[in-house]
Amino acid sequence: MTLVFGAHGLLFGTWVSRIPAFQDDLSLGEAELGLALLGATLGGFLALPLSGWIVSRSGSRAMVSGGLAAFALLLVLLPLSPTLPALALALFAFGAAGGALDIAMNAQGLALERG
């Protein structure tokens, strides 16, 4: 589980370090960048209840694997966003995958801790 937590942080940190490049590549002003970033926040926020429900029904182990794969894949796909709406939508999905992974990895960590 340590590797999963580390991978989550590494993937998110990779995205954050690239924000200025995305802003330059798409010629986004500060307000436009803020709107794009709002997509990630909304995706994460809206994924939380659904993720909790899925974990409670299916278990956290499968959700950790799927969430980590989706989070990594979406990070790779973010640079393919050619416009502000496309970036906001991609960030929505990236935020949802990150939020789902967060719920699942914490549930799995708790399950391991409890034995």
C-alpha positions in Angstrom: 0.0 0.0 0.0 2.9 2.3 0.6 3.7 2.2 -3.1 0.1 3.0 -4.0 0.1 6.1 -1.7 3.5 7.1 -3.2 2.2 6.6 -6.8 -0.8 8.7 -6.1 1.3 11.5 -4.8 3.8 11.2 -7.7 1.1 11.3 -10.3 -0.6 14.3 -8.7 2.7 16.1 -8.2 3.6 15.4 -11.9 0.4 17.1 -13.0 0.8 20.1 -10.6 4.4 20.7 -11.8 3.1 20.8 -15.4 0.3 23.4 -14.9 2.4 26.3 -16.1 3.2 24.4 -19.3 -0.5 23.7 -19.9 -1.3 27.4 -19.3 1.4 28.4 -21.9 0.5 25.8 -24.5 -3.2 26.7 -24.5 -2.6 30.4 -24.0 -4.8 30.4 -20.9 -5.3 33.5 -18.7 -5.5 33.1 -15.0 -9.3 33.0 -15.0 -9.4 30.4 -17.8 -6.8 28.3 -15.9 -8.9 28.5 -12.8 -12.0 27.2 -14.7 -10.0 24.3 -16.0 -8.7 23.5 -12.6 -12.2 23.6 -11.3 -12.9 20.6 -13.5 -10.5 18.5 -11.4 -12.1 19.7 -8.2 -15.6 18.9 -9.3 -14.6 15.5 -10.6 -13.0 14.6 -7.3 -15.9 15.9 -5.3 -18.5 14.1 -7.3 -16.6 10.8 -7.4 -16.4 10.6 -3.6 -19.9 9.3 -2.8 -19.9 6.9 -5.8 -16.5 5.6 -4.9 -17.5 4.9 -1.3 -20.5 3.0 -2.5 -18.4 0.9 -5.0 -15.8 0.1 -2.3 -18.6 -1.0 0.1 -20.1 -3.3 -2.5 -17.0 -4.6 -4.3 -14.2 -4.1 -1.9 -11.2 -1.8 -2.0 -8.6 -4.0 -3.6 -10.1 -4.0 -7.1 -10.9 -0.3 -6.8 -7.3 0.5 -5.9 -6.0 -1.3 -9.0 -8.6 0.3 -11.4 -8.3 3.7 -9.8 -4.5 3.8 -10.1 -4.6 2.6 -13.7 -7.2 5.2 -14.6 -5.4 8.0 -12.7 -2.1 7.2 -14.5 -3.8 6.9 -18.0 -5.6 10.1 -17.6 -2.4 11.9 -16.6 -0.8 10.7 -19.9 -3.9 11.9 -21.8 -4.1 15.4 -20.3 -1.5 16.8 -22.8 -3.7 15.8 -25.7 -6.4 18.4 -24.7 -6.3 20.9 -27.5 -8.8 23.5 -26.0 -9.9 24.8 -22.6 -13.2 22.8 -22.6 -11.3 19.6 -23.5 -8.8 20.3 -20.7 -11.5 21.0 -18.2 -13.3 17.7 -19.2 -10.0 15.8 -19.0 -9.3 17.3 -15.6 -12.8 16.4 -14.4 -12.0 12.7 -15.3 -8.5 13.0 -13.8 -10.0 14.5 -10.6 -12.7 11.8 -10.4 -10.1 9.0 -10.9 -7.8 10.6 -8.2 -10.8 10.9 -5.8 -11.8 7.3 -6.4 -8.3 6.2 -5.9 -8.0 8.2 -2.7 -11.2 6.6 -1.2 -10.1 3.1 -2.3 -6.5 3.3 -1.0 -7.6 4.7 2.3 -10.2 1.9 2.7 -7.6 -0.7 1.8 -5.1 0.8 4.2 -7.7 0.7 6.9 -8.6 -3.0 6.1 -4.9 -3.9 6.3 -4.4 -2.1 9.5 -7.3 -3.9 11.1 -5.9 -7.2 9.9 
